[in-house]
Amino acid sequence: MGRSVDKNVETTPNIGSSCPLTSLRAVAIGSVVAMVVIGAWAHWPESALAKGSQANVVIVRKAARRLERYRDSELLEASTPVVS
C-alpha cells in the first residue's frame, strides 16, 4: 500500500536556517571581515609625491598634526599621518 497525501495542506518552502547559531555566525564573520577591511584601509600608505618632483621645504605643523611639502612657494603635498 502507498502513502496517502493530503493535497489541501500547504507546505512552506525552507527559506532560511531555523538555527539561530547560523545567523549569529554569519553576523560574526561579517563583523570580522568589516573590521579587517577598515583596519587595512586606515593604515594604507598614502600616495607619494609625483615621480620627479622634489620638495625643498618641509613644514611640520605640530598642533594640527600636519606635514606640508613645498617646492619654492608651491604646495606639493599636505598630509595628516595616522598616529597610533
ABEGO torsion letter per residue (X at the ends): XBBBBBAABBBBBBABBABAAAAAAAAAAAAAAAAAAAAAAAABBBBBBBBGBBBABBBBBAAAGBBBBBBEABBABBBBBBBX
